[in-house]
């Protein structure tokens, strides 16, 4: 989004397109500070999701089993101050609800994966090793589960900026 702001998405695949479009808008407006990006992001993501739902209402009615969850995490720095905002929608509810943000690692609920991740965490590995573990696990899961799909990215946001540790 800017030098010190990034966005992540999970859930509906359309969320990735919303983020890409938002990034272009932020760049066109030359926004850099977190507060300005947050204001534009909240408005843009809500309106984009509302348009998407309006265009796809009939399809979702015909496919009630389809996923209905969308989550965005906007994170960044202003000087030494860290900011994290999480917006989510479950059941296609709008507007996106802001939910508390805490340090968290999320992976699909698979007991074997959770157990392996807990064993890895007990070894206090470098962050890059955790990233590679998660990417590999997600890739294997995507091969077996229709509801898990690419792209996958692991990113770190810290004072110097945002960088991708791994992606597939």
C-alpha positions as CSV (number, residue, x, y, z in Angstrom):
1,X,0.0,0.0,0.0
2,X,2.8,2.3,0.9
3,X,6.3,2.0,2.2
4,X,5.1,1.1,5.6
5,X,1.6,-0.2,5.1
6,X,0.4,-3.5,3.8
7,X,-2.9,-5.4,3.4
8,X,-3.6,-9.1,3.6
9,X,-6.8,-11.0,2.8
10,X,-8.3,-14.4,3.5
11,X,-11.6,-16.0,2.5
12,X,-13.3,-15.2,-0.8
13,X,-10.9,-15.1,-3.7
14,X,-12.5,-11.8,-4.9
15,X,-10.8,-10.2,-1.9
16,X,-7.5,-10.4,-3.6
17,X,-8.8,-8.4,-6.5
18,X,-10.2,-5.8,-4.1
19,X,-6.8,-5.5,-2.5
20,X,-5.0,-5.1,-5.8
21,X,-7.5,-2.4,-6.9
22,X,-7.1,-0.7,-3.6
23,X,-3.3,-0.7,-3.9
24,X,-3.7,1.1,-7.3
25,X,-6.0,3.7,-5.8
26,X,-3.7,4.4,-2.9
27,X,-0.7,4.8,-5.4
28,X,-2.7,7.0,-7.7
29,X,-3.7,9.3,-4.7
30,X,0.0,9.1,-3.5
31,X,-1.1,8.2,0.0
32,X,1.6,7.3,2.5
33,X,0.3,7.8,6.0
34,X,-1.6,5.0,7.7
35,X,-4.6,7.1,8.7
36,X,-5.3,8.2,5.1
37,X,-4.8,4.7,3.7
38,X,-7.1,3.3,6.4
39,X,-9.9,5.7,5.6
40,X,-9.7,5.0,1.9
41,X,-9.3,1.2,2.5
42,X,-12.4,0.9,4.7
43,X,-14.6,2.8,2.3
44,X,-13.2,1.1,-0.8
45,X,-13.4,-2.4,0.6
46,X,-17.0,-2.0,1.8
47,X,-18.2,-0.6,-1.5
48,X,-16.3,-3.1,-3.6
49,X,-17.7,-6.0,-1.6
50,X,-21.2,-4.6,-1.8
51,X,-20.9,-4.4,-5.6
52,X,-19.5,-7.9,-5.8
53,X,-22.4,-9.3,-3.7
54,X,-25.0,-7.5,-5.7
55,X,-23.5,-8.9,-9.0
56,X,-23.2,-12.4,-7.6
57,X,-26.4,-12.7,-5.4
58,X,-28.1,-15.3,-7.7
59,X,-25.0,-17.5,-7.8
60,X,-24.7,-17.5,-4.0
61,X,-28.4,-18.3,-3.7
62,X,-27.9,-21.3,-6.0
63,X,-24.8,-22.4,-4.1
64,X,-25.5,-22.1,-0.4
65,X,-22.5,-24.2,0.5
66,X,-20.1,-21.7,-1.0
67,X,-17.7,-19.9,1.4
68,X,-19.1,-16.7,2.9
69,X,-16.2,-15.3,4.9
70,X,-13.9,-12.4,4.0
71,X,-11.2,-10.9,6.2
72,X,-8.8,-8.0,5.6
73,X,-5.8,-7.1,7.7
74,X,-4.4,-3.6,7.2
75,X,-1.1,-3.1,9.1
76,X,1.4,-0.4,9.1
77,X,3.7,2.0,10.9
78,X,3.6,5.7,11.6
79,X,7.0,6.6,13.0
80,X,7.5,4.0,15.7
81,X,3.8,3.4,16.3
82,X,2.3,0.2,14.9
83,X,-1.2,0.1,13.6
84,X,-3.3,-3.0,12.8
85,X,-6.9,-3.1,11.7
86,X,-8.9,-6.2,11.0
87,X,-12.2,-6.1,9.1
88,X,-14.3,-9.2,8.5
89,X,-17.6,-10.3,7.1
90,X,-19.2,-13.6,7.8
91,X,-22.3,-14.7,6.0
92,X,-21.8,-11.8,3.5
93,X,-22.7,-9.2,6.2
94,X,-22.0,-5.5,5.4
95,X,-20.5,-3.2,6.5
96,X,-17.3,-5.1,7.2
97,X,-16.9,-5.4,11.0
98,X,-13.8,-4.2,12.7
99,X,-12.6,-6.8,15.1
100,X,-9.8,-6.8,17.7
101,X,-6.3,-7.4,16.3
102,X,-3.8,-9.4,18.3
103,X,-0.6,-11.1,17.2
104,X,-1.8,-14.2,15.5
105,X,-0.8,-17.0,13.1
106,X,-3.7,-18.5,11.3
107,X,-3.8,-21.8,9.4
108,X,-6.8,-23.9,8.5
109,X,-8.1,-26.1,11.3
110,X,-6.3,-29.4,10.7
111,X,-5.2,-31.2,13.9
112,X,-2.1,-32.7,12.4
113,X,-1.0,-29.4,11.0
114,X,-1.6,-27.7,14.4
115,X,0.3,-30.4,16.2
116,X,3.3,-30.1,13.9
117,X,3.2,-26.3,14.2
118,X,3.2,-26.6,18.0
119,X,6.2,-28.8,17.9
120,X,8.0,-26.4,15.6
121,X,7.1,-23.4,17.8
122,X,8.6,-25.2,20.9
123,X,11.9,-25.2,19.1
124,X,11.8,-21.4,18.7
125,X,12.8,-21.4,15.1
126,X,13.7,-18.4,13.0
127,X,10.6,-16.7,11.4
128,X,11.7,-17.7,7.9
129,X,11.6,-21.4,8.9
130,X,8.0,-21.0,10.2
131,X,7.1,-19.2,7.0
132,X,8.4,-22.1,4.9
133,X,6.7,-24.6,7.1
134,X,3.3,-22.8,6.7
135,X,3.7,-22.4,2.9
136,X,4.5,-26.1,2.5
137,X,1.6,-27.2,4.7
138,X,-0.8,-24.9,2.8
139,X,0.4,-26.2,-0.6
140,X,-0.2,-29.8,0.5
141,X,-3.6,-28.9,2.0
142,X,-4.6,-27.1,-1.2
143,X,-3.9,-30.3,-3.2
144,X,-6.4,-32.2,-1.0
145,X,-9.0,-29.5,-0.1
146,X,-11.1,-27.6,-2.6
147,X,-11.8,-24.8,-0.1
148,X,-8.0,-24.0,0.3
149,X,-6.4,-22.3,-2.7
150,X,-3.6,-20.2,-3.8
151,X,-2.1,-17.6,-3.7
152,X,-0.4,-18.0,-0.3
153,X,2.0,-15.4,1.1
154,X,3.8,-15.0,4.4
155,X,4.8,-11.4,5.1
156,X,6.5,-9.5,8.0
157,X,5.7,-6.0,8.8
158,X,8.1,-4.1,11.1
159,X,9.5,-0.6,11.5
160,X,11.9,-0.9,8.5
161,X,8.9,-1.9,6.2
162,X,7.1,-4.9,4.9
163,X,8.7,-7.8,3.1
164,X,7.5,-11.2,1.8
165,X,9.1,-14.2,3.5
166,X,7.6,-16.7,1.1
167,X,4.9,-17.2,-1.4
168,X,3.4,-19.7,-3.7
